[in-house]
Amino acid sequence: MLSPSIHRPSYIEVNLENIRQNVKNIKAHLKNNEEIFAVVKANGYSHGAVEAGRVAIEAGATGLCVATLDEGLSLREADIIEPILVLGVTDVKYAALAAQQNISLTVAQTDWLKEAARENFATLKIHLKVDSGMGRIGFTNREELLQACKILQKDNHFEAEGIFTHFATADEVDDSYFQEQLHKFKKITADLPIDFKYKHVANSATTLWRDDSGFNMVRLGIAMYGLNPSGSAIELPYELKTAFSLHSEIVFIKEVEPKTKISYGATYEAQAEEWIATIPLGYADGWLRRMQGFEVLVDGKRCPIVGRVCMDQLMIKVPQKYDVGTQVTLLGKNGNDTITIESAAEYAGTINYEIICSLSERLPRIYK
Ligand SMILES: *Cc1c(COP(=O)(O)O)cnc(C)c1O
C-alpha cells in the first residue's frame, strides 16, 4: 500500500469532534431508539476508518459496517471489538476467516450457505440481504429466502444475526419508489421462521428523512461525516457538521508576463502580469483533472486553478505575491470563506461521496 507523503504540505484534516457530535445528534433524533452501525467503508469515507469508527462507537454506535472483509480485518487489527458487518459479497473460501475474526457476512444467495456449510469453522454470523429494488445483490423471492432461513435454522455453523435491504432513492424528494421498496421488503420478510436480532433498512438518507419504524438498526454513513446524502436536493432536518477539509501550501510563486502559458497543453495564457502559485497536489492525490477552473482559498480569497491539473501539482492565479508556505484550502474554511464539498462535487459533475472517496492514500489524514 502507498504510504502517505508526510514530508509534503498537502493533507486532509479530520475533525473527529464533529463526527462525535453528528453521531450523538443523529442518535438523539432517532424515533425508535434504533442501534447505530457506523459505516466506515472506503477508509471511513476517506476520514480514516479506525479513527472514525472509534469515535462513532464512543458516541453511541454499537457496530460498524464495511464493504470488504479486508476492511473488517483492519478494524480488528486495530483492536476494535464491536460487531462488524461486511456489506458486500464475500467469497465462501473466506467464511472461516470471517468466523474466526467474529466478522459478520452478508449473504445474498442460498447456494452460498450450502457451500459455506461444508467449510470448517465454529460460528459465522450472517445477515441475509434482500433486494427490494436496488438491483445490486440480494434475495428477490420469498421461496429462496425461506430456503436460506431453513439452512440457517438447522445448521449450527451459522448464527442468523440480521436481515436487511438497501434503498435506491431514499435521498430523493419523490418517495414513491422508496415506498415500493419498503413494501416489498416487508412483504418478503413477513412471518419468517427466524426472529433476526437486527432488521435494518436505513442508510443515512432514510435515517434523516424517512420514518422507518419497525426496524431496529440503522447503517449510518455519509451523515455521520456531516454531509448531506442528497447533495443539496433536500435540506438537512437538523444541523450536521462537516468533519473533512483539504489543505496544502504554496511551494513556488512567480510573477509572469502577459501571454505566459501554464501547464500541460498550454491551455492557459496569462492575460496580464499575473502572480501564479504552484500547489503540490494533483490528480494522483484524487484532485480530479476536471477541477481545472475551480477555485481554492488563499488568505480567505478565491483563486482559480489555472491550466491543467497535473498528476502531483497544480497552479493557481493569486491576486498578489504570497510567501512560499502560505496555506491553501481546497475544501473547507479559510479566512471567512468556505469551499464546500458539495460545490466541488457540483463543479466536477459528481456527488459529495465521490469527491472525498477519490482523495488518495498519498494524502496524510491529520486529526484534530
Ligand atoms: C454504503 C452503504 C450504506 C451507507 O450509505 P450512506 O448513504 O453513506 O449512509 C448503507 N448500506 C449499504 C448497504 C451501503 O452499501
The ligand as an ORCA input file, in Angstrom:
! r2SCAN-3c Opt
* xyz 0 1
  C     -22.645      2.470      1.812
  C     -23.853      1.826      2.343
  C     -24.589      2.430      3.378
  C     -24.302      3.839      3.866
  O     -24.838      4.752      2.958
  P     -24.868      6.323      3.282
  O     -25.682      6.895      2.176
  O     -23.465      6.788      3.242
  O     -25.477      6.451      4.623
  C     -25.625      1.724      3.935
  N     -25.947      0.491      3.480
  C     -25.300     -0.104      2.474
  C     -25.720     -1.456      2.025
  C     -24.238      0.543      1.860
  O     -23.599     -0.047      0.847
*
